Amino acid sequence: MPSIDFQRAKEVLTGLFKQAEESFQARAPFIKNPKIIKATEIVFLSKTQSYREVLLGCALARYLNREINIRHPYVSQGADSFNGRSLDEEVINPFLQDKLIPSSKGAYLAVFRRNVKLDESITKGLKHKAGYEAMLEIITILEESSSPEVESIIIHLLFKFIELREAAVIPVAKISRLSLEQFKTLIERILSVQSGGFIPVLLAVAMLHTLKKFYSLDWSIEWQGINVADKASGAGGDITVKQNEKMLLSIEVTERPIEKARVVSTFNTKIVRGGIEEYLFVYSNLVPAEDAYQIARTYFSQGHEINFLKAQEWIVNNLATMGQKGRRLFNEEFVNLLDSPLVSSQIKVSWNEILKEMVSA
């Protein structure tokens, strides 16, 4: 009987899931075949969760071992069969549960029991026939596809699972107390999560609200989504800090390189037009180019402050100064922001996974 290495299956699933997340973040489905797209849509709209979970297992089995007959998910069904239930229980279901994706408690126990084959013979006895028929359509395509094509189908299935997760309510993990060292690690790791620049903005907003509360500052803090153009919104940057309606500071949070040309463009389109005296670039990891600092010095002589701060260093240094009370406030502010419907499930799941690993360590 053809075998499946479950450890290898987990590794493949993890790697392809990252590609699916990147595809989802870009709002660009990985596959273009209209036949697959339509059939997958029907499977995922079905009330029977088992269809999509078993389909993912079949696709993964096909990818890992082409000698397998993916219509035979029970070992008693012949020399070309595979243990579909074990693959689901050992790999597929735990993976979906770990990623907080809605899934069944046992796909094979719920629907595909009693040594059934994945063909038209059981259609009559099923409650939601359209979903199963669409599942069989994709199985036929998998049988006829090359390994790269099967890989693309798996990524598309994972893309659809991520859509399910986005529609679900994901609870954000909370932790009551972290040391300064733990915060340093936590911020470094959460900044490494791909978010299109959204995570650095959330961190900066959480820190500003923490400073406001800790020092009882008369600030109003306005911020916008990372994908909202500053020009369209009328804002000078991603975050604006005001006091008595007077602008104190405009902040641009960025993951992109900061070079002279970008500083000049920001000065001409935002700083001069908005009459901004204090402008701050908060960057994730890429250190600003030397010519960016040079042009900032030139603008300083003209009465405009343009400064550059690394997000992690700025936050950690403030947390060190404010002590335990400040760290507790920051923790509360950031978790509250994460809990917002504006924040994608992908970011929430990444946060939960990082916290889980830190607590385990």
N, C-alpha and C positions, 0 to 999 in steps of 0.2 A: 504493500500500500504506500503511495506517495506520502512523504512526511512534511510537516511544517515545523520550522524552528520558531517557537513562540517568542523567544528573546529577539530574534531577528524581526519577527512580525511587529513587535513593540517599537523597535528602532525605526523601521520603515514608516510606521504610522506616525510616529513623532516627527520625523523629518518632513513628511508630506503635509502634515497638519500646519507646519510653519509656512509652507508655500501657500496653503489655503488661506491662512490668516493674512498674509501679504496681499493676496488676491482680493480678499474681502475688504481690507483696509483701503485698497485702491479703487474699490467698487468696480472691479473688472473681473467678471467670471472667467475662470481659467479655460473653459471649453466653449467652443463655438457651434458644435454640431447640434442643430435644432431638434433632431430626433431624440438625442440623449437629454437635452435640456427639458423638452416637453415630458418625456417619460419620468425623469427624475422629479419634476414638479408634482406629478400625480402621486408618486410614491411618498413624497414628503408631506403632501396634503392629506394623505390617508390617515384615518384615526388609528390604524393598526401600526404601532411603533415597530413591531417586530420586522416588518417588511424592510424598512430602511437599515435596520441594524444587521439583519441577516445578509442583505445585499452588500453592505460594506465588507462583511466577512468573506463573502464569495469573491468579491473583487480583490481583496487582499490575498486570498488563497490562490487565485489565478495569477496574480503578480509574482508570488513567491515560488510557485511550483506549477509549471504549465502541464505537467502530467496528470494533475488533478482534474476530475470531472466535477465541476462546481455544482452540478445538479444532484450530486450524491453526497449529502452532508452527514451520512451515518456510515460507520466503518463496516457494517454488515452488508452494505449495498454493492460490494465488489472491490476488485483490486485497485480501481482508480478512484475510490471514494476518499473522503477526509472526515475528520471529527469536527464538524461544524459547531456543535454545542460546546466542546472544550475550547475551541478558538474564540468563541463568543465570551465564555465565562472567564477565560484566562487573559484575553487581550482586548477584544472589542468593548465589552461592557465596562470593565474597569477604566479603560481609557476615556470613554464618554463620560463616565461618572466623575473622573478626576478633572476633566475639562468643564464640568458643570453643564453638560449638554443633556437636555431631556432624553431619557432612554428608558427601556423596559427593565424589569427585574429579572427577566430571563426569556429572551426571544424564542428559543426553541421550546421551552416549557409552556410558553403562552400560546403559540400557534403551530409551529412546525415539529410536532411530537409524533410518536408512533412510527418512526422509521420512514417518514414521507420523503418522496423525491420532489425536487423543485421543478415541476413541470405542470402541464395542464390538467393532470389527473386529479388534483385536489381542489381545483378552482371552484367546483360546484359546492363544496362544503364550507367555503370561506364566507365571512360576513361582508367584508369590503373587497369585492372582486376586482374593481378597477385598479386599485393600488397594487394588487398581486400581479395582474396582467402586465402592468407597466414595469414591475420588478422583473418579470420573465423576459420582457423586451430588452432590458438592459443586460440581463444575463446572457442572452443570445449575442448581443454586441460584444460583451466581454470574451465570449468564446471565439469570436472571429477577429479579435484585436491583437495587435502586437504588444509587447511589454511596455514600450513608451506610451502607447495609446491607453493601456490599462492604467498606467500611472496617472495619466491625465484624468481619467474617469474617477479614480479614487480621490484625487484632489478636488474634483467637482463635487463629489458626494460630501467630502469634509466641508467644503464651502457651504453647502446646504445645511449641514449640521450647525455650522457657526451662525447661519441665519436663524435657526431655531433658538439658539442660545441668546441671540440679541433680542428676540421677542420675549424671552423669559425674564423673570426678576432674579438677578444674581445678588445674593447677600454679600456684603463686604465684610471681610474678617476684621475684627477689632482686637487690639492688644492694649492693656491698660498702662503699661510702663515699659519704656525702652531706655537703655543707657545711651550716652552720647556716642560711644563707639558703635553701638547697634544702629543708631540713627545714621551714622556716616555710611555704614554698609548698606542699610536699607535704601538711602537716597541714591547711592551709586548704582545699585541694582535696578531700582525702579526707573532711573534715567536711561538705562540700557534697553528698556522695552520700547519697541517701535510704536509710536503713537501719533506720528505726523506733527510732532511738536506740542501736543496737548498736555502731556505729563509735566514738562518743565513749566508751563503756564500755571497748572494747578498747584505745583509746589511753590511758585512765586506768590500766587494769590494767597495761599495758606500762610506763608511767612508774613506777608504784609498784614493780614488780619490778626495774626498772632502778636506782632509788634504793636498794632493798634490797641488790642485788649490789654496786653501786658503793661504798656506804658500809659494807658488811658489817653491815647492821642485823639484829637478831634479831626479824624481823617474820614473822608469818603473814598472808597476804593471801587473803581469801575473797571470791568474787564469784559472781554468778548471772546467768542469761540475762535479757535486758531484758524479756521477757514473763512472768517469774515474779514474782508479787505478793510484796512484802516481808512482808506480814502472814502469807501462807500459808507462807513459808519461815522465818519467825521472824527475819529479818534486819532491821537498822535502815535499811539502804539498799542500793544496788546493789553496793557494795564495803565490806568491813569489814577494818580493819587492827588486828591484835592483837599483843601482846608478852607472852609467858608467860601466855597465855590471858586477859590483861586487854585490854579494848578500848581502843585508842588513838584511833581515828578511824573515823567512819562517813561514807561518801560517797554522795551521790545524784547521778548523772550525768543531765543532762536537756537536751532540745532545746525543751521547752515553756516558756512564760513563768513567771517566778517573781514572785509577788505576795504581799501580806500574808496573804491567805486560805490560800495554799498553805503558807507558813511556819508559820502557826498550826496548820494541820492536821498537818503533819509533827511539830511540837513535841508536840502532844497525843497523837498515835497512835504515834509512834516514839521521840522523844527522852526524854520523861518516863517512858514505860513501860519503855524499855530502859535507863534510867539513863545515857544517853549525854551525855558532857561536851563532846565535840568533834564537830561535825557540819558537813560541807562540801558545798555545792552546787557542782558543776562544770557549767557551762553552755556550750553551743556558741556561739551568736551573740546571742540575745536577752538584753539587759542587764536584770538584776533591777530591778523597780520601786522607787522611793524608799521606799514604805511597807514593802517587804520588809526594807530596811536598818534602818528605824526600829524595827520589831518585833524584829529581831535584837539591837539595842542594849538593848531592854528585857529580853530573855531573858539577855543577858550579865550584867546586874545581878543575875540570879537564879542565876548560876553555870553557865550553859550557853553555850558558844561556837558560834555559827552564822556561818559565813563563806561568801563567794561568790567563785569564781574562774572566769575564762574559760579554757576548755580549751587553746586554742592558746597563749595567753600563758603559762600555767602550764608547759606542756610545753617551749616554746621557751626560756623563762628557765632552766629546769633543765638543758636541753641545753647552753646557753651556759656555765653554771657548771661542768658536768662535763667539758667539752672533748670531744676526739675519742674517747676511751675510752668516755665515757658515751653519746655519740651512736651508737657502734658497738653497745653493749649494748642500747640502746633499739631500734635497727634490728632486731637479732636477736630481741628479745622480741616486737615487734609482728608481724614476719613469721611467727614461730612460732604466734602466736595466730590470724593470718589463715589459716594452713595447717590449722587445726582443722576437723573435719567439722561443727562447730557453726556455722561461718561459711558463709553462702550463696554460691553461685557468682556471684551478681550483685555482691556486694561484692568478691570476688576478681578478677573481670573488670575492675571499675572501678579497682581498685588497679593491675592490670597496665597498663591503658590510660594511667593518670596517669603511671606510671613511664616508659612508652614515650615519651610526649610530652615529658617532662622531659629524658630522655636525648637525644632527637632535637633538642630546642632547644639 
